[in-house]
Amino acid sequence: MNQQPLPGASTVLTMGILSIVLTLFCCGPFGAIFSIIGLVKAKTATQLYQASPESYTDYSNIKTGKILSYIGLALALVYLVLTILYFGFIVAAITTGELSGEF
């Protein structure tokens, strides 16, 4: 039987890589968006593969892209928590008078 590449396998891998890179070097929300897109595409590609596994190749790209998307999502969530804590400390310092602007 002639096997063909799994549709969306390269897209899932690309979205997983972009989610990590954008979270680390740009900003967290873009990484979270790309990781969610990657996970949705991975779900549809996995369902397609499970319907007829003998017809497709590149399932390893789906698994790798899914893992990278999960890592990117986790990094984006850590980035979000750290940002909330950072601004929370600034607001707390301003309201207690420790950061009044007088030197």
C-alpha positions in Angstrom: 0.0 0.0 0.0 1.2 3.5 -0.8 1.7 5.6 2.3 1.4 9.3 2.3 2.5 12.0 4.8 0.0 12.7 7.5 -1.8 16.0 6.8 -1.0 18.5 9.5 2.1 16.7 10.9 4.5 19.5 9.9 2.1 22.1 11.1 1.8 20.6 14.5 5.6 20.4 14.8 6.0 24.0 13.6 3.4 25.3 16.1 5.1 23.4 19.0 8.4 25.0 18.1 6.9 28.4 17.7 5.1 28.2 21.0 8.4 27.7 22.9 10.4 30.2 20.9 7.8 32.9 21.2 7.2 32.4 24.9 10.9 32.6 25.7 12.0 35.4 23.3 8.9 37.5 22.6 6.0 37.2 25.0 3.9 34.6 26.7 0.4 35.1 25.1 1.7 34.4 21.6 3.3 31.2 22.7 0.1 30.1 24.4 -1.9 30.8 21.3 0.5 28.8 19.1 0.6 25.9 21.5 -3.3 25.7 21.6 -3.4 25.8 17.8 -0.8 23.0 17.8 -2.7 20.9 20.2 -6.0 21.3 18.3 -4.2 20.3 15.0 -2.6 17.4 16.8 -5.9 16.1 17.9 -7.4 16.2 14.4 -4.3 14.6 12.9 -4.3 11.9 15.5 -7.9 11.0 14.8 -7.1 10.8 11.1 -4.1 8.6 11.8 -6.1 6.3 14.1 -8.8 5.8 11.4 -6.3 4.2 9.1 -2.7 4.0 10.5 -1.4 1.9 7.6 -2.1 4.8 5.1 0.1 7.5 6.8 3.6 8.2 7.9 5.1 11.0 10.1 3.1 10.2 13.2 6.3 10.8 15.2 6.1 14.5 14.2 2.6 14.6 15.7 3.9 13.2 19.0 6.9 15.5 19.1 4.8 18.6 18.2 2.2 17.7 20.9 5.0 17.5 23.5 6.5 20.8 22.4 3.1 22.4 22.5 2.6 21.2 26.1 6.0 22.6 27.0 5.2 25.9 25.3 1.9 26.1 27.1 3.5 25.4 30.5 6.2 28.0 29.9 3.5 30.6 28.9 1.6 29.8 32.1 4.8 30.3 34.2 5.4 33.5 32.4 1.9 34.7 33.2 2.2 33.8 36.9 5.6 35.6 37.1 4.1 38.7 35.4 1.2 38.8 37.8 3.5 38.5 40.8 5.8 41.2 39.4 3.0 43.7 39.0 1.5 42.6 42.3 4.7 43.4 44.1 4.8 46.8 42.4 1.3 47.6 43.4 1.9 46.5 47.0 5.1 48.6 47.2 3.2 51.7 45.9 0.2 51.2 48.2 2.4 50.7 51.3 4.5 53.8 50.5 7.8 52.0 50.1 8.0 53.2 46.5 6.9 56.8 46.7 9.3 58.2 44.2 11.4 60.2 46.7 15.1 59.6 46.8 
